[in-house]
Amino acid sequence: MRDQMVLLARFTLSLCILTLTALAMLAVATATLFQCRRFYSERIATPFGHLILRVWGIRMVVHRAAPFPPRQAVFISNHTSTIDLFALVALGLPNARFFLSGFLRKLLPLGLIGYLIGIFWTVPQEYPEQRRRIFERAERVLRRTGESVYLSPEGVRVTTGEIGHFNKGAFHLATALRAPIVPLFIHIPTAIDPGMGWNARPGTVEVHVRPAIETADWRLDELIANKERVRDFYVHWKRELDAG
């Protein structure tokens, strides 16, 4: 009973913080004529991500040997948990937009934040034509703005503990934009991982960052091979992390 009360309190507080953040971001966006997307993302959304992690008693440790690339990049990661979303927002990826499931827009404060920070909302794999149009628009926007982007090639949360099937979207974007891929791995101990739910337990999440994978010589006719090569890289990376 006590655990259920704590879960309800954390969820309610998180929803209140989400709503207040959305309203604050809207006020700042209105005052700046909706022209400062990066400010809303890095100066408002990033602290929000840290605050939500604190509400749930989660500490984030980032392991990286060098700063993120100063130029346009495609950030990718594994995707196993609800925690991923808030950890990625808390990372403050420089000048980056996000791909997120359009389902999340149903949570109105999150939908408002997504609109203001320029999220690309996706649809399930069952709608290939709509997905194609979404990615084509994203490519046009990113080519024009020079912004970076984050998306998970796994698409949906993989709760089996293994690296799932990789979709092509991230690799198509990286190839078309000639942008390096920056691989992230979000390592969440089983003891604190809520999977697709909200019942996260206090603990430490580690985010590992590997050097960028250059794509300057990639071609679209090699898309599947490059995608599978990066997936194999993730499979081996996970084994290394699991081994300690």
N, C-alpha and C positions, 0 to 999 in steps of 0.2 A: 504493500500500500504506500509506504514511504517513497519507494522508487518511482511509483506512478505519479505521486504528487510532485516530486522533483522534476520529472520529465515534463509534466504539464507546465510547471513554473518556468522552466527553461524555454519551452516552446513559445509560451505566451510572451515572455520577455523578448525573445528573438523576433517575434512578429511585430511587437511594438517598436523595436529598434529599426526593423526594416521599413515600417510605415513612416517613422520620423525621418529616417535617412532619405526616403523618396520625396517627402515634402520639402526637406531642406535643399535637396538637389534641384527640385523644381523651382524653388525660390531663387537659388543662385543662377540657374539656367535662364530664368525669366529676366533677371537683372543684367545678364550678359548676352541677351538676345539669342540664346541657344547656340552660341558660337565657340564655346570653350569645352568641347567634348573631352579632351584630354584632362583638363582640370577636374571635371566632374568624376572622371574615372579614377585618376591617381590621387587626388586630394580629398575626395569624399568617399568614393566606393572602397578604396584600399583600407582606410581606417575602419570602415564598417565591417569589412571582412575580418580584421583582427579582433574587433569587439565581439562579433558573433562567436568566434573561436574561444574567446575568454569566457563568454557566458556558459559554454559547454565544457569548460575546464580543459581545453585543448591548447597545448603549446606547440608551436611550429618552429622547426629547425631547418634551415636551408643550407645545403651543402653545394657550393659551387666554387670553382677554382678561379673564375674570371667574371667580370661584369657581363650582363646581357649585351648582345651585339648592338652597336649604336645605329645600325641601319635596319631596313625592313627585314622582318624575319617571320617565319611560321613556327609558332610554339605548339608542341604536341605533348600529350601525356597519356598514361594509362587512366582508366576511369572505373573505379570500383565502389565508390561510396558517395553519399550525400555530402560528406565532409569536403570532397574534392572542390566543389563549387566555391566554398568560402575560403579554402586554402589558396586557390588560384586568384581570387579577387584580392586576398591579402598580400599576395606576392608583388602586386604593383607592376605587372609586366609593362615595360616602357612603350608608350604610344601604341597600345594594342587594343584591338577589338576582339570580341568573343563570338563564337558560334554556340548557341544554346538551343535546347529543345523548345519548340514553340509552345509545348504544353505548359511550360513554366509561366507563360504570360497570363494564365488564368489566376495566378496570384498577383493581384493588381499592383501592389507596391513594387514588386519585382519587375512587372511589365513596364511600369513607368521608368524605373531605373534603367532597364534595358534599352528603352527608347532613347533616353538622354545620353547614354554612353555608347550608343551605336551598335548594339548587339545584332548579329544576323540570326534570325529565328529560323530553325530548320523544321522539316516535317519528317515523318518516319520513312524508312527505306521503301515502303510499299507505294510511295508516290514519287517515282523516279523523275517524271517530267517536272514536277514542282521543285524537286531538289536541284535538278539541273539549272532551272531558272534562278534559284536562290544563289547557287554557286557562281553562275555567270554574272549576276549583279554584284556579288561580293568581289569578284575579280576586277570588275570595272572600277568599283569604289576604291579598292586597295591600290590599283595601278595609278589612279588619279591622285590619291592622298599620300601614298608612300607609307601608310600605316602598317604596323605589324598585325598579326592575328593569332588567336589561340583556337584550337579545336582538337577534340579527341578523336583519333582515327578509329577507336573502338565504337564510337557513336553512342552506345548505351552502356550503362553500368554493368560490368562483368563481375558477378559476386561469387564465382567459383574459385577465385584465388589464382586463376591462370590468366595469361594474356589472350584476349579474345581475337576474333577475326578483325582485320583492319579494313576499313572502307577507303576508297580512293580519293575522297575530296581533298584532304590535306596535302596529298602528294601532287595532285593535279594543280592546286593553287601554287605550291612551291615551285613546280616546274614551269608553269606559265609566267610567274612573277620573277623567276630566277632568284628567289629568296632562300636563304639558308634555313634549314630546319633545326630548331633548338629542342632537343629531347629533354623532357622532365619526367621524373618518376616520383609519384606520391606514394610513400610507403607508410601504410596505416596498420598498426598492430591489430590483430584479430580481436584482442580483448577490448578495444575501444571502438571498433568499426560497426556502425549501424547498418551497413549495406545500403539498401534502398530506403531505409526508414530514417527515423529521427533520433532514436535512442542511443546517441553517442555517449560514451563514458569518458571521463577525464583521462588524459594521457598525452603522449608526445607523437606528433606526426612529423615525419622527415621528408623533405622535398629535395631530391637529388637532381642536379643539373649537369649534363654532359656537354662537351664542346659541340658547336654547331656543325651540322652536316651540310657541306656545300652541295648546291644543286645546279651550278652554272652549266655543267655539261650534261645534265639530264635531258632526255627527250620524252615526249608524250607517248611514243610507241614503246617505251620501256617502263611505262607507268606501273604495271603489275609487278614486274621484277624488282623495281626499286621499293615498292610498297612492301613486298614480302621480305626484302633484305632488311628494311628497318624493323619490321615485326620480329624477325629473327634476332636482331640486335636487342630488342626489348625482352625477348624470352631469356637470352643469356644474362642480361642485366638483372632481371628479377632473380634468377638463380644465384647470382653473386650476392645480391642484397639478402636473400633468404639464408644464405650460408654465413652471413654475419659480417 
